[in-house]
Amino acid sequence: MNTNAILSAKNRINVIQGDFYVSDDPQLVLSTVLGSCIAICLFDPAIEAGGMNHFLLAEPGAGSEKDPLKQRLYGAFAMEQLINEMIKRGANRSTMKAHIYGGSNIHRAMAHIGTSNANFARDFLRQDGIPISLEDTGGSSARRLDLKPATGQIRCKHIPTEDVPSSAMPPLRPAAPARVGDVELF
């Protein structure tokens, strides 16, 4: 694959957490940066179109509120949006090819999130009958991903975590307040 062709595209769209995009524009590149998040890239050569989504978590945690605006951050919603848009454009599950990226375990405190996200993506695609042709998940580095949706060309570059923009990383949850009698060491 000629990565220069990917980089020379005239139009670039950044697919951020909770977003997806589908296109058949040969001049378009979809880009994202992933840590523990997952991006699924779909391509259907029969219609020369593809797309990318970017989800933060596999599913809401137990007891989470059902805020409709936050649903787009979860895997099931992100997958349905991407697949449905591909089908609207004439794609077929039997001719689509899926690539899975991300799912890094960058922070020890959040180690299970990346693995859980990757497992969810694999299971969802298999249950939906969409073959996985490539997977680059796990590890401890972030990834920069570029997709030309009209051709299915993809470039995935592992980047050191300290070079990842903070907007690409999920926000850390605030620490629980210390209970009375707990000792905090500095």
N, C-alpha and C positions, 0 to 999 in steps of 0.2 A: 504494500500500500504506500502511496506517495503522500506523506504527511504534509508536504508543501502545498498540495492541492487543498487539503483541509484548511490550512492556515491562510490561503489566499482568497478565500470566499469573501464576497463583497458585504454580505449581511451576517451579523452575529446576534443571536438571542441568548441571553443568560437564563437558564432554567433554574430558578431558586426553589428552596423548600416549599412544597405544596403546589408547585406548578407542573404543567405538562405542555408539550407543544408537538404538533404533527404538521408535516409539510411535504410537498413534492418539488419545492423550489431548488433547482440545482446550484443556486448561488448562496444558499443559506447554510449556516453552521449553528448548531445548538451546542451550548457550552454549560458546564457546571463544575463545581468543586465539591468533593465529597469527603466526609470523614466517616462517621458511623452510619450516615444516611445511605440510602440506596438510590441508584438511578437505573431504570430499565430502559434500554434502547430496543425499539422494535423496528424491523424493516421488512417490507413485503416487496420482493423483486417483481412480482406480477403487476403491481401498480406503480412501481418506482417511487414509493413514499415510505416515510418512516417517522418516528417520533421518540421523544424522551420524556420521562417523568422524573421526579425527585421527591422522595418521601422521607420524613424524619423518623417515624417509628412504625413498627409493624402494625400495632393496634393500640387503642387506648388502654391504660392501666385499669386495674380493678377499682371500681368506685369513681372513675373519672366522669365528669359531667359530659353530656352529649351536646356540646356546642357545635352547631352545624358549620360555623366558620372554621373550626379547628379540624373538622373531618378531613379536609384536604391534605392535612399533614400525615395522615395514616395510610398505610400500604393498600388496604382494600379499596379505598376511595380512589387513590392515585392510579391503581391498576385498572379499575373499571373505566375511569376517564380516558386513559390512554388507549386501551383496547377498543372502547366504543367509538372514539374518534377515528381510529384506523379503519374500523368496519364501515363507518359512515362514508369514508372515502373509497370504499370498494375492496379493502383488504379482507383476507380470509385467514382464519386461525391456522389452517393447514399449510398455507404458504408463507406465513410470517415466521421470522427468525428473531429470537430474543437474545440479548446480551445483558448480563447482570454485572453492575459495578458498585463498589463501595463496601460498606459493612466492616470498616476497619475498627479495631479495638484500640483506639488511640489513648483514651484515658482509663487507667485501671479502675476507677470508681464506676465507669460506665462500660466495662468490658463486655458485658452480656448484650448490650444494645446492638452493636454491629453484627454479632453472630445471629441474634434473633431476627434482625432485619433481613439478612441474607437467607436464612432458613425460610422465612415467610415468602420471600420472592420466588425461591425455587418451588416451594409447595404450590403457590398460587398459579404459576405458569404451567406446571405439570397438570394440575387439576383442570385448568382451562384448555389444555390440549395444544399449547404453544411450545414448540421445541426450543430448548436453550442451546444455542450454538457456541456461546463463549461465556465464561464467567471469570471475573477478576475481583474477588472479594477477600475479606479478612486482612490479616497482617496488622501492622501498626502505623502505616503511612497513609497520608491523604492522597487523593487522586484528582487530577485535572482531566476532564473528559470533554472531547469535541466530537460531534456527530454531524455528518452531512446526510440529512435524512433522505434525500432523493437518490443517493447511491448506496447508502448503508456503510460508508467509510467511517471508521472510528479510530480515534487516537486516544489512548489512555496513558497518562504520564503520572508516575508516582512522585510525590513531592514531599519534602521534609515537613513535618507538622508545623514547625515554627514559621514556615513560609506561607501557611494557609491564612487567607483573610479571615478575621474573626467573624464576619458575617456568614461565612460558609459553615461554621461550626455551630452545633446546637448550643443554646445557652445552658449553662450549668444551673442546676437547681440550688437555691440558697440552702445553706446548712440549717438543720433543725436547731432551734434554740437549745442552749444547754439547760439541763435540768438542775434544780437546786441540789447542791452537794457534789456536782461533777467538777472535776479539776481540768482546767485548760492549760496546756503547756505551750510555751512559745519557743 
